Structures are given as structure tokens and as C-alpha cells.
Amino acid sequence: MAIDAGVAKALERLESVDPEIRAFVEEPDRRARLEASPPGPGPLHAVPVAVKDLYRVDGLPTRAGSYLPAFAFEGEESVVVTKLKDAGAVVLGKTHLDEFAYCEPPPTRNPRDLRRTPGGSSGGSAAAVAAGICPLGIGSQTLMSVIVPASYCGVVGLKLSHGRLPFDGIPLAPSIDSVGFLTPSVADARRAAAALVPDWNDATPPTRPVLGTLAPWGDPARNEDGWRAHEGHLERLRAFGVELATASVPWNDVGLWRTWGQRVGDLLHGEMAKAHAPWIDRFENDYRPRSVRAVRHGQTIAGDRIEECRAGRAELSALLEDAARRDGVDGWICPSTPGVAPVGFEVTGDSTMTGFWSYAGLPSVSLPVFDGQGGLPLGVQLVAPSGRDELLLAWAEVVEAGLAG
């Protein structure tokens, strides 16, 4: 059976450029699989999709970026994958990621500069979109894994509210893990969300949002480039007519920044240890070193501490809602990353700009601006209160137009 023309074009592009960027997990019989799986009808008919190898796809092995045997992760196909197929999309292939979506880097290179990381952990999906192989990549985010690779690769990254679309891939920290999309534009992200997210209500707000601008946080020496560029982005948006207002967030206080950061880290590692309990002792020799250390560290975190940190998610979300009302803003705007993608492949990013929003379960989107060093992309991040994903994308369309103007 002949492959759909659009899918065939994506496959041709994959075969041409992927040996260099290595976004996709190798699949010897990819063409035969695609020939045997014609797309069905639906809102995403024949759209080729790159799926992060954290999600199960019937007929393809799942290893979560690790060397563990695929049989360890066997199970029912992931919800987002089944929804893709029901919407008529075609799974072009699995994409590389940091091992277990944590921190051991994948082989993927950044299409914007092959010397640089694509970001993690959804770097393979972001690179596939940035390289023009396909218009939709499926990722996931625990702390930074959609927003950071979107920023580094110069694509749009949408991280949904926690639980808005069920996450049933290989878990990192289930209380935080969220589904995300990587796309060339906000319109593409909206199309994917409308097709895949239950009860999506694609209504446009009656007025433009008031977005809260924030004082820098984190290590000034590491984040200076991102915040400096962000000031230029804000000036461009003011000139376009986007309404901005000074706002604050709980972690603007240095002491609270450390307190919240410890909660985030303890929850992630504690839940990671529980998630890996079926595998770590049996397959420890197949884990890479940083993943082993993370799981073993998580095993030292007491259950009551994990519960305390889990409860802190709702507390932080409520504090952010209160802050938005107090400051008279609808959502927030800040950098997606501390700067452009770094040269090298030992690390895949920094969650300074993303971790707290993700911990609180809020939806966020990164929009590319190609004004970093040497024309490399930077990301502008928009964040909305939990559950307001539709409004977030409507705001993103306004900001996208303002940044392009």
C-alpha cells in the first residue's frame, strides 16, 4: 500500500536529515510499518507525528531513552498515542530523550547548531519539528522538558495543565508529569490541543490579557543573558499594544526560592524512586550513572516528606492565583531559559525558569524569538493559572504576532 503523500514527504525528510541530528530512535522497518498503517479520518488526518519514547506505541518498543530491555516497559498503548491515531495522525516514529526523562543526555543534536544541545528531556521531539521533519512532536514535562527544548530549538512548546490530558507514559514524578506538544506555530499547537485534549473549548477571550512581568530570580551570573534579552522582548510587546503590569511570585524572595526548590527536588526524587522500584534492583547495571544516583537518593526521602511536598503543589498554585488577583494580572510572562542552547551535550538544560510553574501544575507555552547570539533562538514563556490552557493559547497568538512585528 502506498504511503500518504504528506507522510512520504516527512519520511523522505527524516531519511535525509536525521542521520545528522539523530532526533528519532532507529527503526529498521519504518517504511514498511507506515505502508501497512494508512491514516484514518479525523482532524489530524495524515499529520506525521514524532512521539517521545516515554510513551507506549503499539508495535514499537519502549525504552524511555535507556538501555533496559523493552519488555520491562510493556503495557497498554499510551492515551495520547491512541488519541493521535483516532484523530487520523500517523506516528512517524519514536524520538530520543534524556534517560527516563531525567538528566542522562540523548544522542540528539540541535538543528539550529549541531554543536549545541537540543534541550531535554523532549529534545528529540523538538529537534524533529525544528528540522522540518514533521509539524507535531509529542513530549512531556516534569520540570523543563517541553519549554526548554522548545526554546533551544526555536519552536513552540505547549505544556498542558497537570492532568488535563492523562499522562501514562513511563513516569518520572507522577504528581508533576504532564503531556506537551512541540509545533512550528501557535496555530499548530491549537490544532493539536483541539483534537487531543478532552473538553477543549477553543474560545477567544473578549479582551487582550494583562500579563505580569517579574523580577529576575535564580543565579544572576547564569541567567543574565535570558533576562537581558527578555527586556527587549517586553519592549517589542509594549509597542505592539500588549498590556503588561509589574507582578510578583512567591519565589521572588531568595529564602522562599530555596524552600520551594527543595520541595520540588524532594518530590521529584521521591516519586522517581517509587516509580523505578520494579526495575532498579533487577536492572541497575543497565541504568546510566546519574539515573542510578537519582533513584537511590529518592529512596532516602521519607514518605511523610514526599506527602508534604506533594501537598505543596496545591499550596503554590493557590499562592499564585492570589498573587495574580492582587497584582491585577491574568497570567505571567518571563524567559523560557537562561539563554541560548549551550554548546556541548553533557547537560540538556536548566529548570530555573520552568520548574516552579510545572510543580504547581500550571500550563505554559514557549514562543521562539530568533535574536539570541548569532541569531540562535530564545524563548518567551507565558504561564496561565491551572486549567486555563485555552486562554493561554489565545494569549500566545497575540504575543506571537507582537514578537513577529
Secondary structure, DSSP 8 states (H G I E B T S, - for coil): ----HHHHHHHHHHHHHHHHH--B---TTHHHHHHTS---SSTTTT-EEEEETTS-BTTB---TTSSS-GGGG--S--HHHHHHHHTT-EEEEEE--SGGGSSS--S--BTTBTTB---SSSHHHHHHHHTTS-SEEEEEESSSTTHHHHHHHTSEEEE--TTSS---SS-S-TTT-EEEEEESSHHHHHHHHHHHSTT------SS--EEEE----S-HHHHHHHHHHHHHHHHHHHHHT-EEEE---GGGSHHHHHHHHHHHHHHHHHHHHHHTTTTHHHHGGGS-HHHHHHHHHHTTS-HHHHHHHHHHHHHHHHHHHHHHHHHT-SEEEEESSSSS--BSSS-----TTTHHHHHTT--EEEEEE--SGGG--EEEEEE--TT-HHHHHHHHHHHHHHHH-
